[in-house]
Amino acid sequence: MSPLESAMQKQMRSLVWGARSGSHVPSNTATVCRSAFHQGKRARKGGRSSVIESMDGGTSSPYSLRLSRMKTPSRLQSSALGVACAAGAATVFSTAGVIVRRIDLPAWDISFWRSALLTLSLLPLLLWQRRTLLIDVRNAGRALFASAILLAGAFVAFILALGLAPVANVLLMFGATPFTTALLARLLLGEPLHRHTLLAMAAAALGLALSVAGSLQADALVGMAVSGIVVLCMSGNYVVVRHRRDVGMAPAIWLAGLVSGLVALPFAHPQSVTWSQLPWLLALSPGQLAGGLLLYVTSLKRIPAGRAALLGLLELVLGPLWVWLFDGEKPADLTLAGGLVVIGAAAANVWLDSRSGR
């Protein structure tokens, strides 16, 4: 400890002792000194200037500003991890179209096996986390079951929508997910809607409209209505998970797979699956569905629901690109242009959020 620090600490101790013994001390001096003394101890590693600045006593002192900046990196790191998980989830989800095309089964059969394999693939994870599993179930309460029901509805409706409408029509409906998610988060959780987020959503909507403008079909209204069910279910689940981000939601994903499998079973023919189709079913369920959901749940614990849903729009851009790469179906020029707009809007929103420290 430097002589200056030692002298200043002695002075602060004498002032505090004087306040305790009833001696005259200028107004608020004892309180300021106590605060400065403890702050000085915590900031000792910062050098002599930290102790001097800690005696300011104001709420906007250099020390308090430095302390707030010290907290910023961890918050930004958590936000960056949330962005990475959301983008990773969108990338994983975007492979569904390519995989489903390689499974020659009816929609109900795919839905059943997708759900059944999901429950089986998550069992090892739940058993490994069995110590915290019961705690999560007890702490989550009704939120866990609400999340499971919403996810189960989305699981079933998604496969049915792909069988009832062209991919472009389905993606058009999925593009509404960030809007409904942000609106529900605003109404139910009180999360703010910042101006640049609203502008990014508007730009993304324009990009999605460009992407599907050349391939809309009027005879796919039923499929688009089913896609609307997926949008509502996923938006509701995002809000539920965001509300209880302190609780692990892996049990909800497992329960959703169980419920959706039971719903699809009466309409499916499980025995019709062949060994050649099994690898694709495994890629669709434990890989695409379970992996994407776990990444998305992780992202929702670190970034707002509306922002996570906006990043999820990358799925709608990457999906046609995978079909182009693996099946040789080149997207239309409008689709490519719209995709660039969506990616640019999502990237700009993330950059502006990071600058504002959220």
VOBA-1610 file (N, C-alpha, C; in pm, whole numbers, padded with zeros to 5 digits, always signed):
BEGIN
Met+00086-00119+00000Met+00000+00000+00000Met+00090+00124+00000Ser+00058+00218-00087Ser+00138+00339-00098Ser+00112+00430+00022Pro+00206+00521+00055Pro+00183+00616+00165Pro+00057+00699+00146Leu+00029+00738+00022Leu-00090+00818-00003Leu-00216+00740+00031Glu-00222+00615-00011Glu-00339+00533+00019Glu-00354+00514+00169Ser-00240+00489+00238Ser-00245+00468+00382Ser-00296+00593+00454Ala-00247+00708+00414Ala-00291+00833+00478Ala-00438+00859+00454Met-00483+00833+00334Met-00623+00859+00301Met-00715+00763+00375Gln-00672+00638+00390Gln-00754+00542+00465Gln-00760+00580+00613Lys-00650+00627+00669Lys-00652+00673+00809Lys-00748+00790+00825Gln-00746+00882+00728Gln-00835+00998+00736Gln-00981+00953+00730Met-01010+00860+00644Met-01148+00812+00633Met-01191+00741+00760Arg-01100+00660+00818Arg-01134+00591+00943Arg-01163+00692+01054Ser-01083+00798+01061Ser-01105+00898+01166Ser-01238+00969+01147Leu-01275+00996+01024Leu-01403+01060+00998Leu-01518+00968+01036Val-01507+00841+00999Val-01613+00745+01034Val-01622+00730+01185Trp-01504+00723+01255Trp-01505+00712+01400Trp-01568+00835+01464Gly-01539+00951+01405Gly-01600+01072+01458Gly-01750+01071+01443Ala-01798+01018+01333Ala-01944+01009+01314Ala-02006+00916+01415Arg-01938+00805+01445Arg-01992+00710+01542Arg-01991+00767+01684Ser-01888+00849+01718Ser-01875+00900+01855Ser-01953+01028+01878Gly-02018+01078+01773Gly-02102+01196+01790Gly-02031+01325+01759Ser-01905+01321+01715Ser-01833+01443+01680Ser-01894+01506+01556His-01863+01635+01541His-01919+01706+01427His-01851+01660+01298Val-01932+01618+01204Val-01883+01577+01072Val-01971+01645+00970Pro-01915+01702+00866Pro-01998+01768+00764Pro-02103+01674+00710Ser-02214+01731+00666Ser-02327+01652+00618Ser-02284+01556+00508Asn-02327+01430+00526Asn-02305+01322+00428Asn-02158+01281+00418Thr-02068+01340+00497Thr-01927+01306+00482Thr-01899+01164+00526Ala-01958+01123+00641Ala-01933+00988+00690Ala-01981+00884+00591Thr-02100+00906+00536Thr-02154+00808+00440Thr-02065+00798+00318Val-02022+00914+00268Val-01936+00915+00151Val-01805+00844+00180Cys-01749+00869+00300Cys-01620+00809+00334Cys-01632+00658+00348Arg-01739+00614+00413Arg-01757+00468+00424Arg-01761+00405+00284Ser-01842+00465+00197Ser-01853+00411+00062Ser-01719+00416-00010Ala-01649+00528+00004Ala-01521+00543-00064Ala-01418+00445-00011Phe-01422+00421+00124Phe-01326+00329+00184Phe-01342+00189+00126His-01467+00140+00123His-01490+00005+00071His-01465-00003-00079Gln-01501+00102-00152Gln-01471+00103-00294Gln-01321+00107-00318Gly-01250+00182-00232Gly-01106+00189-00247Gly-01040+00055-00223Lys-01093-00023-00126Lys-01039-00156-00103Lys-01057-00244-00225Arg-01177-00236-00286Arg-01203-00320-00403Arg-01121-00275-00523Ala-01092-00146-00529Ala-01021-00093-00646Ala-00871-00082-00623Arg-00818-00138-00511Arg-00677-00118-00477Arg-00584-00165-00588Lys-00627-00273-00655Lys-00543-00324-00763Lys-00538-00227-00881Gly-00633-00135-00884Gly-00635-00040-00995Gly-00536+00074-00979Gly-00467+00083-00864Gly-00366+00186-00846Gly-00417+00304-00766Arg-00327+00402-00745Arg-00357+00516-00661Arg-00473+00598-00717Ser-00483+00611-00849Ser-00588+00695-00906Ser-00725+00640-00874Ser-00738+00507-00859Ser-00869+00449-00827Ser-00915+00495-00691Val-00820+00503-00592Val-00858+00545-00458Val-00896+00692-00457Ile-00819+00773-00528Ile-00850+00915-00533Ile-00986+00938-00596Glu-01012+00870-00710Glu-01138+00892-00779Glu-01255+00839-00699Ser-01232+00738-00614Ser-01343+00680-00538Ser-01395+00775-00432Met-01319+00884-00398Met-01364+00977-00296Met-01459+01083-00350Asp-01490+01074-00478Asp-01578+01175-00537Asp-01713+01174-00469Gly-01768+01053-00441Gly-01893+01043-00368Gly-02014+01062-00453Gly-02006+01112-00574Gly-02121+01131-00661Gly-02156+01003-00732Thr-02278+00996-00778Thr-02324+00876-00847Thr-02260+00863-00983Ser-02206+00971-01037Ser-02144+00965-01169Ser-01993+00982-01159Ser-01933+00934-01050Ser-01790+00950-01030Ser-01714+00867-01132Pro-01587+00904-01158Pro-01507+00824-01251Pro-01498+00679-01208Tyr-01494+00656-01073Tyr-01484+00517-01028Tyr-01608+00438-01066Ser-01727+00498-01042Ser-01849+00426-01075Ser-01860+00403-01224Leu-01812+00501-01304Leu-01814+00480-01448Leu-01721+00367-01487Arg-01602+00364-01421Arg-01509+00256-01451Arg-01568+00122-01410Leu-01637+00118-01297Leu-01696-00007-01250Leu-01802-00055-01347Ser-01885+00038-01397Ser-01988-00004-01492Ser-01926-00056-01620Arg-01813+00002-01660Arg-01748-00048-01780Arg-01685-00184-01757Met-01643-00211-01633Met-01588-00342-01603Met-01694-00450-01616Lys-01820-00416-01593Lys-01927-00514-01603Lys-01970-00538-01747Thr-01939-00443-01835Thr-01989-00450-01972Thr-01937-00570-02050Pro-01806-00606-02044Pro-01758-00716-02126Pro-01833-00846-02104Ser-01861-00884-01978Ser-01930-01010-01954Ser-02071-01005-02011Arg-02136-00888-02001Arg-02270-00875-02058Arg-02265-00887-02209Leu-02165-00824-02271Leu-02151-00833-02415Leu-02115-00974-02459Gln-02032-01043-02381Gln-01997-01179-02415Gln-02118-01270-02410Ser-02203-01252-02309Ser-02326-01330-02301Ser-02417-01301-02419Ser-02428-01174-02456Ser-02511-01137-02571Ser-02454-01194-02699Ala-02322-01191-02714Ala-02260-01246-02834Ala-02283-01396-02843Leu-02277-01465-02729Leu-02305-01609-02729Leu-02450-01635-02768Gly-02541-01550-02721Gly-02681-01566-02759Gly-02702-01547-02908Val-02635-01448-02966Val-02644-01425-03110Val-02589-01545-03187Ala-02474-01597-03142Ala-02414-01712-03210Ala-02505-01835-03203Cys-02567-01857-03087Cys-02657-01972-03072Cys-02781-01956-03160Ala-02836-01834-03167Ala-02954-01811-03251Ala-02921-01831-03398Ala-02806-01780-03442Ala-02765-01800-03581Ala-02736-01947-03609Gly-02674-02016-03514Gly-02650-02159-03531Gly-02778-02239-03538Ala-02875-02202-03454Ala-03005-02271-03458Ala-03073-02251-03592Ala-03068-02128-03645Ala-03129-02102-03776Ala-03062-02184-03885Thr-02930-02198-03876Thr-02857-02277-03975Thr-02898-02424-03968Val-02909-02477-03847Val-02949-02617-03830Val-03093-02638-03877Phe-03182-02548-03838Phe-03322-02560-03879Phe-03338-02555-04031Ser-03251-02479-04098Ser-03267-02458-04242Ser-03243-02584-04324Thr-03188-02688-04264Thr-03162-02812-04338Thr-03284-02902-04347Ala-03396-02864-04285Ala-03513-02952-04282Ala-03565-02984-04421Gly-03573-02883-04509Gly-03628-02907-04642Gly-03548-03008-04722Val-03415-02997-04717Val-03330-03090-04790Val-03346-03231-04736Ile-03355-03245-04604Ile-03366-03379-04544Ile-03502-03441-04573Val-03610-03363-04557Val-03745-03416-04578Val-03761-03465-04721Arg-03699-03400-04817Arg-03709-03442-04956Arg-03650-03580-04980Arg-03562-03623-04892Arg-03498-03752-04909Arg-03566-03864-04830Ile-03679-03833-04768Ile-03755-03933-04693Ile-03887-03955-04766Asp-03899-04068-04831Asp-04019-04099-04910Asp-04125-04162-04820Leu-04184-04078-04735Leu-04288-04124-04643Leu-04398-04018-04637Pro-04522-04057-04602Pro-04628-03958-04581Pro-04593-03864-04466Ala-04659-03747-04466Ala-04628-03644-04367Ala-04650-03692-04224Trp-04758-03767-04199Trp-04785-03814-04063Trp-04679-03914-04017Asp-04629-03998-04110Asp-04523-04092-04073Asp-04394-04018-04036Ile-04360-03916-04116Ile-04241-03837-04085Ile-04257-03767-03951Ser-04376-03712-03926Ser-04400-03641-03800Ser-04386-03736-03681Phe-04440-03859-03695Phe-04431-03954-03584Phe-04285-03992-03556Trp-04212-04032-03660Trp-04075-04076-03638Trp-03985-03961-03594Arg-04011-03844-03643Arg-03934-03728-03599Arg-03951-03706-03450Ser-04074-03716-03402Ser-04101-03695-03259Ser-04049-03810-03174Ala-04068-03933-03222Ala-04024-04050-03145Ala-03873-04051-03129Leu-03801-04025-03237Leu-03656-04024-03230Leu-03604-03907-03147Leu-03680-03797-03146Leu-03641-03684-03061Leu-03642-03723-02914Thr-03749-03789-02870Thr-03757-03830-02730Thr-03647-03928-02694Leu-03616-04020-02785Leu-03510-04118-02757Leu-03373-04052-02752Ser-03349-03955-02841Ser-03217-03892-02846Ser-03191-03802-02726Leu-03296-03747-02667Leu-03278-03658-02552Leu-03268-03733-02420Leu-03305-03859-02418Leu-03300-03935-02292Leu-03160-03937-02230Pro-03052-03965-02307Pro-02919-03962-02244Pro-02885-03828-02181Leu-02923-03718-02248Leu-02897-03585-02192Leu-02973-03564-02062Leu-03098-03606-02058Leu-03178-03588-01937Leu-03126-03675-01823Leu-03082-03797-01856Leu-03027-03884-01752Leu-02895-03829-01699Trp-02817-03770-01787Trp-02690-03712-01744Trp-02713-03592-01652Gln-02822-03520-01675Gln-02856-03403-01593Gln-02966-03434-01493Arg-02975-03560-01451Arg-03087-03600-01365Arg-03090-03526-01233Arg-02975-03481-01186Arg-02973-03409-01058Arg-03046-03276-01068Thr-03034-03211-01182Thr-03102-03082-01200Thr-03237-03096-01270Leu-03266-03215-01322Leu-03390-03233-01398Leu-03513-03206-01312Leu-03519-03270-01196Leu-03636-03252-01109Leu-03646-03109-01058Ile-03530-03047-01035Ile-03532-02907-00991Ile-03589-02817-01100Asp-03547-02841-01225Asp-03600-02761-01336Asp-03750-02782-01354Val-03793-02906-01343Val-03937-02935-01359Val-04017-02866-01250Arg-03967-02872-01126Arg-04039-02810-01015Arg-04037-02657-01027Asn-03924-02600-01063Asn-03915-02454-01071Asn-03991-02397-01191Ala-03990-02469-01302Ala-04059-02418-01421Ala-04210-02422-01405Gly-04260-02527-01340Gly-04404-02536-01317Gly-04485-02539-01445Arg-04587-02455-01450Arg-04677-02454-01566Arg-04607-02406-01693Ala-04502-02327-01678Ala-04431-02278-01796Ala-04372-02392-01876Leu-04323-02496-01808Leu-04265-02610-01878Leu-04369-02681-01961Phe-04487-02703-01905Phe-04592-02773-01979Phe-04648-02685-02091Ala-04656-02555-02068Ala-04700-02465-02175Ala-04602-02468-02292Ser-04473-02466-02261Ser-04372-02473-02366Ser-04381-02604-02442Ala-04403-02714-02370Ala-04412-02845-02435Ala-04532-02853-02529Ile-04647-02804-02486Ile-04767-02808-02571Ile-04748-02722-02696Leu-04691-02603-02679Leu-04669-02515-02793Leu-04570-02576-02892Leu-04463-02636-02841Leu-04366-02700-02929Leu-04427-02819-03001Ala-04506-02898-02930Ala-04570-03015-02993Ala-04660-02971-03108Gly-04736-02865-03088Gly-04819-02814-03196Gly-04737-02770-03316Ala-04623-02705-03289Ala-04537-02661-03399Ala-04475-02779-03471Phe-04434-02885-03397Phe-04374-03002-03460Phe-04468-03064-03562Val-04592-03087-03521Val-04689-03154-03608Val-04728-03064-03725Ala-04757-02938-03696Ala-04805-02847-03801Ala-04697-02820-03906Phe-04571-02820-03866Phe-04464-02791-03961Phe-04457-02896-04071Ile-04457-03023-04034Ile-04450-03130-04134Ile-04574-03130-04222Leu-04691-03108-04162Leu-04814-03104-04241Leu-04812-02987-04339Ala-04761-02872-04297Ala-04757-02756-04385Ala-04669-02781-04507Leu-04556-02849-04487Leu-04468-02879-04600Leu-04535-02971-04701Gly-04630-03054-04655Gly-04702-03142-04746Gly-04822-03079-04811Leu-04867-02965-04761Leu-04988-02901-04813Leu-04961-02777-04897Ala-04842-02722-04890Ala-04812-02598-04962Ala-04667-02599-05009Pro-04638-02527-05116Pro-04498-02514-05160Pro-04413-02449-05051Val-04285-02476-05058Val-04193-02425-04956Val-04198-02272-04950Ala-04209-02206-05065Ala-04210-02060-05067Ala-04329-02005-04988Asn-04445-02068-05004Asn-04562-02021-04931Asn-04546-02040-04780Val-04490-02155-04743Val-04468-02183-04601Val-04370-02082-04542Leu-04263-02055-04614Leu-04163-01960-04564Leu-04220-01820-04551Leu-04313-01784-04639Leu-04374-01653-04628Leu-04444-01637-04494Met-04514-01742-04451Met-04582-01736-04322Met-04482-01736-04207Phe-04377-01815-04218Phe-04277-01819-04111Phe-04209-01684-04094Gly-04206-01603-04199Gly-04146-01472-04188Gly-04217-01380-04091Ala-04340-01416-04053Ala-04414-01334-03956Ala-04374-01365-03812Thr-04291-01467-03789Thr-04256-01508-03653Thr-04191-01396-03571Pro-04092-01321-03624Pro-04034-01214-03542Pro-04135-01108-03501Phe-04230-01078-03590Phe-04328-00976-03559Phe-04421-01021-03447Thr-04472-01143-03458Thr-04562-01193-03353Thr-04486-01215-03222Thr-04360-01260-03232Thr-04281-01280-03111Thr-04254-01148-03040Ala-04210-01049-03115Ala-04182-00918-03055Ala-04308-00856-02996Leu-04421-00875-03064Leu-04546-00819-03013Leu-04589-00888-02884Leu-04581-01022-02881Leu-04617-01095-02759Leu-04521-01061-02645Ala-04391-01050-02677Ala-04293-01015-02573Ala-04319-00876-02517Arg-04363-00786-02604Arg-04395-00651-02559Arg-04519-00652-02470Leu-04622-00726-02511Leu-04748-00727-02437Leu-04739-00805-02307Leu-04670-00920-02309Leu-04669-01010-02193Leu-04548-00990-02102Leu-04433-00953-02159Leu-04311-00941-02079Leu-04266-00797-02062Gly-04324-00706-02138Gly-04283-00567-02129Gly-04149-00538-02192Glu-04100-00625-02281Glu-03972-00601-02347Glu-03987-00485-02446Pro-03892-00394-02449Pro-03905-00277-02537Pro-03887-00313-02683Leu-03952-00238-02767Leu-03933-00247-02912Leu-03857-00123-02957His-03728-00138-02982His-03646-00025-03021His-03668+00011-03167Arg-03642+00135-03198Arg-03671+00184-03332Arg-03594+00108-03438His-03464+00080-03411His-03387+00011-03514His-03432-00134-03531Thr-03488-00194-03425Thr-03542-00329-03439Thr-03667-00328-03526Leu-03752-00229-03507Leu-03871-00217-03592Leu-03833-00195-03738Leu-03732-00110-03760Leu-03687-00087-03898Leu-03627-00214-03958Ala-03553-00290-03876Ala-03496-00416-03926Ala-03605-00516-03961Met-03711-00521-03880Met-03822-00611-03910Met-03892-00571-04040Ala-03910-00441-04059Ala-03973-00394-04183Ala-03888-00430-04304Ala-03757-00411-04292Ala-03667-00446-04402Ala-03669-00597-04428Ala-03671-00676-04320Ala-03677-00821-04336Ala-03806-00864-04403Ala-03917-00799-04368Ala-04045-00832-04432Ala-04039-00803-04582Leu-03976-00692-04619Leu-03959-00660-04760Leu-03874-00766-04830Gly-03766-00807-04763Gly-03681-00910-04822Gly-03753-01042-04841Leu-03834-01081-04743Leu-03910-01205-04756Leu-04013-01196-04867Ala-04076-01080-04879Ala-04173-01062-04987Ala-04105-01076-05123Leu-03985-01021-05137Leu-03911-01036-05262Leu-03875-01182-05288Ser-03840-01254-05180Ser-03795-01392-05195Ser-03903-01483-05250Val-04026-01460-05212Val-04134-01552-05250Val-04227-01492-05355Ala-04196-01371-05403Ala-04288-01302-05494Ala-04310-01381-05623Gly-04207-01448-05670Gly-04219-01518-05797Gly-04273-01658-05788Ser-04307-01708-05669Ser-04346-01848-05657Ser-04468-01870-05571Leu-04546-01766-05547Leu-04669-01782-05469Leu-04773-01858-05550Gln-04850-01941-05484Gln-04957-02016-05548Gln-05085-01995-05470Ala-05194-01967-05543Ala-05321-01935-05478Ala-05389-02058-05421Asp-05352-02178-05465Asp-05421-02300-05421Asp-05357-02360-05297Ala-05279-02284-05223Ala-05209-02336-05107Ala-05255-02267-04979Leu-05379-02221-04976Leu-05426-02146-04860Leu-05432-02233-04735Val-05470-02361-04752Val-05478-02450-04636Val-05339-02469-04575Gly-05241-02492-04660Gly-05105-02508-04610Gly-05053-02383-04542Met-05088-02267-04595Met-05044-02142-04532Met-05114-02120-04398Ala-05241-02165-04389Ala-05311-02155-04261Ala-05244-02244-04156Val-05204-02364-04197Val-05132-02453-04105Val-04998-02392-04067Ser-04933-02325-04162Ser-04808-02255-04130Ser-04830-02146-04027Gly-04947-02081-04033Gly-04979-01980-03933Gly-04986-02038-03793Ile-05031-02164-03782Ile-05032-02231-03651Ile-04890-02248-03600Val-04798-02285-03690Val-04658-02299-03650Val-04603-02166-03598Val-04635-02058-03668Val-04586-01926-03627Val-04635-01890-03487Leu-04764-01909-03462Leu-04820-01876-03331Leu-04760-01963-03221Cys-04745-02092-03250Cys-04689-02183-03148Cys-04544-02148-03116Met-04463-02123-03218Met-04322-02093-03194Met-04306-01958-03125Ser-04385-01860-03165Ser-04377-01729-03098Ser-04415-01740-02951Gly-04522-01813-02924Gly-04562-01834-02785Gly-04456-01905-02705Asn-04390-02004-02766Asn-04285-02076-02694Asn-04165-01987-02667Tyr-04127-01903-02764Tyr-04015-01812-02742Tyr-04041-01722-02622Val-04163-01673-02610Val-04197-01583-02500Val-04195-01658-02367Val-04246-01782-02366Val-04246-01861-02243Val-04104-01888-02196Val-04017-01930-02288Val-03878-01961-02252Val-03806-01835-02209Arg-03832-01725-02276Arg-03768-01598-02239Arg-03812-01555-02099His-03939-01578-02067His-03992-01540-01936His-03928-01622-01825Arg-03902-01752-01849Arg-03841-01839-01749Arg-03701-01879-01792Arg-03619-01780-01828Arg-03486-01811-01877Arg-03392-01857-01767Asp-03437-01851-01642Asp-03356-01900-01532Asp-03371-02050-01512Val-03458-02114-01590Val-03488-02256-01572Val-03451-02330-01700Gly-03387-02447-01686Gly-03358-02530-01802Gly-03485-02586-01864Met-03496-02576-01997Met-03617-02618-02067Met-03597-02744-02151Ala-03487-02815-02132Ala-03469-02941-02204Ala-03581-03041-02175Pro-03632-03051-02052Pro-03746-03141-02029Pro-03868-03105-02112Ala-03888-02976-02140Ala-04003-02934-02222Ala-03989-02985-02364Ile-03867-02984-02418Ile-03846-03035-02554Ile-03875-03184-02559Trp-03828-03258-02458Trp-03854-03402-02453Trp-04004-03429-02443Leu-04072-03357-02357Leu-04217-03376-02341Leu-04291-03338-02468Ala-04244-03236-02539Ala-04307-03197-02666Ala-04295-03308-02769Gly-04178-03372-02775Gly-04163-03485-02866Gly-04257-03599-02833Leu-04276-03626-02704Leu-04367-03732-02662Leu-04511-03699-02701Val-04554-03577-02675Val-04692-03537-02706Val-04717-03538-02856Ser-04626-03480-02935Ser-04646-03477-03080Ser-04642-03616-03141Gly-04561-03706-03085Gly-04561-03844-03133Gly-04692-03914-03107Leu-04751-03892-02990Leu-04881-03952-02959Leu-04991-03895-03047Val-04981-03766-03081Val-05081-03705-03169Val-05072-03763-03310Ala-04951-03786-03359Ala-04933-03835-03496Ala-04956-03985-03509Leu-04944-04060-03401Leu-04950-04206-03408Leu-05079-04260-03471Pro-05199-04211-03437Pro-05320-04267-03499Pro-05326-04249-03651Phe-05254-04154-03706Phe-05259-04127-03850Phe-05138-04182-03924Ala-05043-04239-03852Ala-04918-04285-03912Ala-04916-04436-03926His-04821-04484-04005His-04795-04627-04022His-04646-04650-03993Pro-04609-04658-03866Pro-04468-04666-03830Pro-04394-04783-03892Gln-04464-04892-03918Gln-04398-05011-03971Gln-04354-04995-04116Ser-04397-04890-04182Ser-04364-04872-04324Ser-04224-04815-04346Val-04156-04774-04241Val-04022-04716-04257Val-03923-04826-04295Thr-03826-04790-04380Thr-03724-04884-04424Thr-03588-04845-04365Trp-03494-04939-04371Trp-03362-04913-04316Trp-03291-04801-04391Ser-03319-04787-04520Ser-03254-04680-04597Ser-03305-04542-04557Gln-03425-04536-04502Gln-03482-04407-04460Gln-03441-04369-04318Leu-03396-04467-04240Leu-03365-04441-04100Leu-03254-04338-04081Pro-03143-04342-04158Pro-03040-04239-04138Pro-03092-04097-04159Trp-03180-04078-04258Trp-03235-03945-04281Trp-03329-03904-04169Leu-03403-04000-04115Leu-03490-03968-04001Leu-03407-03929-03879Leu-03293-03996-03861Leu-03205-03961-03750Leu-03146-03821-03770Ala-03110-03789-03894Ala-03058-03655-03921Ala-03166-03549-03900Leu-03292-03584-03928Leu-03401-03487-03915Leu-03438-03462-03770Ser-03429-03566-03686Ser-03478-03551-03549Ser-03367-03519-03448Pro-03278-03616-03415Pro-03173-03581-03318Pro-03080-03471-03367Gly-03057-03466-03499Gly-02967-03365-03551Gly-03033-03230-03571Gln-03126-03225-03667Gln-03186-03097-03705Gln-03278-03041-03598Leu-03369-03122-03546Leu-03469-03071-03452Leu-03413-03050-03312Ala-03355-03156-03254Ala-03304-03145-03117Ala-03189-03045-03108Gly-03094-03053-03203Gly-02982-02961-03200Gly-03025-02816-03215Gly-03116-02791-03309Gly-03163-02655-03330Gly-03238-02600-03210Leu-03323-02683-03149Leu-03401-02636-03034Leu-03312-02606-02914Leu-03214-02691-02889Leu-03125-02667-02775Leu-03046-02537-02795Leu-03002-02513-02917Leu-02932-02387-02945Leu-03024-02267-02927Tyr-03148-02280-02971Tyr-03240-02168-02962Tyr-03278-02139-02818Val-03301-02244-02739Val-03332-02223-02597Val-03216-02152-02528Thr-03092-02190-02563Thr-02976-02124-02506Thr-02971-01976-02545Ser-03004-01946-02669Ser-03000-01806-02713Ser-03105-01722-02642Leu-03223-01779-02615Leu-03330-01703-02552Leu-03299-01666-02408Lys-03204-01733-02347Lys-03164-01699-02212Lys-03067-01581-02209Arg-03021-01536-02326Arg-02919-01433-02332Arg-02956-01310-02413Ile-03053-01322-02503Ile-03093-01207-02584Ile-03245-01199-02585Pro-03303-01081-02612Pro-03448-01067-02615Pro-03514-01157-02719Ala-03640-01192-02693Ala-03711-01286-02780Ala-03726-01232-02921Gly-03758-01103-02934Gly-03774-01045-03067Gly-03646-01049-03148Arg-03534-01023-03081Arg-03405-01027-03151Arg-03370-01169-03192Ala-03397-01266-03107Ala-03372-01406-03142Ala-03457-01449-03260Ala-03583-01408-03260Ala-03671-01444-03371Ala-03626-01377-03501Leu-03575-01255-03491Leu-03525-01187-03610Leu-03405-01261-03668Leu-03315-01306-03583Leu-03202-01386-03631Leu-03250-01518-03690Gly-03363-01568-03640Gly-03419-01692-03694Gly-03461-01680-03839Leu-03477-01557-03890Leu-03511-01539-04031Leu-03401-01590-04123Leu-03281-01606-04071Leu-03173-01661-04153Leu-03209-01800-04203Glu-03291-01873-04128Glu-03336-02005-04172Glu-03409-01997-04306Leu-03489-01893-04324Leu-03569-01880-04445Leu-03483-01845-04565Val-03366-01791-04540Val-03274-01758-04649Val-03184-01877-04681Leu-03136-01945-04577Leu-03044-02056-04597Leu-03114-02179-04654Gly-03243-02198-04622Gly-03315-02315-04671Gly-03309-02331-04822Pro-03348-02228-04900Pro-03335-02240-05046Pro-03191-02256-05094Leu-03095-02201-05021Leu-02956-02216-05062Leu-02910-02360-05052Trp-02953-02432-04945Trp-02916-02574-04934Trp-02977-02655-05049Val-03102-02622-05085Val-03165-02691-05197Val-03088-02664-05327Trp-03039-02542-05340Trp-02959-02508-05459Trp-02829-02588-05461Leu-02761-02596-05348Leu-02632-02664-05343Leu-02644-02815-05359Phe-02744-02876-05295Phe-02752-03021-05292Phe-02846-03080-05398Asp-02945-03003-05443Asp-03040-03055-05540Asp-03035-02981-05673Gly-02950-02880-05684Gly-02934-02811-05811Gly-03048-02719-05848Glu-03134-02683-05753Glu-03246-02592-05781Glu-03202-02449-05748Lys-03166-02376-05850Lys-03118-02241-05830Lys-03234-02148-05794Pro-03222-02072-05686Pro-03328-01977-05651Pro-03340-01868-05757Ala-03458-01810-05765Ala-03480-01700-05858Ala-03399-01578-05813Asp-03380-01486-05906Asp-03304-01365-05874Asp-03369-01287-05760Leu-03503-01281-05761Leu-03572-01211-05653Leu-03549-01280-05518Thr-03541-01413-05521Thr-03515-01486-05397Thr-03378-01452-05341Leu-03278-01447-05428Leu-03143-01411-05383Leu-03138-01267-05332Ala-03204-01177-05404Ala-03205-01036-05360Ala-03274-01022-05225Gly-03387-01088-05209Gly-03458-01082-05081Gly-03376-01142-04969Gly-03304-01250-04999Gly-03219-01311-04896Gly-03111-01218-04848Leu-03051-01143-04940Leu-02949-01046-04900Leu-03007-00936-04812Val-03130-00895-04842Val-03196-00792-04760Val-03220-00844-04619Val-03267-00970-04608Val-03294-01029-04476Val-03166-01040-04395Ile-03061-01092-04456Ile-02934-01107-04385Ile-02880-00970-04343Gly-02890-00872-04432Gly-02843-00738-04398Gly-02921-00676-04284Ala-03053-00696-04283Ala-03136-00641-04176Ala-03101-00705-04042Ala-03085-00838-04041Ala-03051-00907-03917Ala-02913-00864-03867Ala-02816-00854-03958Ala-02681-00815-03918Ala-02678-00672-03865Ala-02750-00582-03931Ala-02754-00443-03885Ala-02817-00432-03747Asn-02923-00507-03722Asn-02988-00503-03591Asn-02896-00554-03481Val-02825-00663-03508Val-02732-00718-03410Val-02620-00618-03382Trp-02569-00553-03485Trp-02460-00457-03467Trp-02506-00337-03384Leu-02624-00285-03414Leu-02676-00171-03338Leu-02704-00209-03193Asp-02754-00331-03170Asp-02776-00377-03032Asp-02644-00387-02956Ser-02540-00438-03022Ser-02411-00452-02954Ser-02352-00315-02921Arg-02374-00216-03005Arg-02323-00081-02978Arg-02393-00017-02859Ser-02521-00050-02842Ser-02595+00008-02730Ser-02578-00072-02603Gly-02502-00186-02609Gly-02470-00261-02488Gly-02578-00356-02443Arg-02675-00393-02527Arg-02780-00485-02486Arg-02739-00624-02520
//
